[in-house]
Amino acid sequence: VVVSLIMSVCNPVLSTSGLQVALWGSFVLGTVYSLPPFRLKRHPLLAAFCIVAVRGTIINAGFYSHALSAAFSSTKEAAAGFGVLHCLLNDWKCAFSSLFFGVFGIVIALMKDVPDADGDRIFDIKSFTVRIGQKRVF
């Protein structure tokens, strides 16, 4: 994983802006989700935002933009037309897939803590599951 990250970040020949957004966006949100001092997983709405943003928008739009750039552009100038934001706003397939997987992200955000309710209680993490109970979330 580390070698793949280093290769994709350090070698612009093998990378596109879409891949960079997918890698760095996932890395940054994953880090603030898990590690102190932020540890957003302690806050249900912020945790859900991170999961939906990464799984719904960042990964899908980033990889879609990367695929378009890699397949259909031969120059750096042409690849600029396949930016992540451009794809999200101007390509219905990219927007639809992001929305579609965003819905799955919401389900993941709700269900991820169901098996971890006991651990969340022990470590005083007020997850949605701890607040309303495992059966109600499930």
Secondary structure, DSSP 4 states (H G I P E B T S, - for coil): -HHHHHHHHH-TTS--HHHHHHHHHHHHHHHHHHSTTT-GGGSHHHHHHHHHIIIIIIHHHHHHHHHHHHHH-SSHHHHGGG-HHHHHHH-HHHHHHHHHHHHHHHHHHHHTTSTTHHHHHHTT---HHHHH-HHHH-
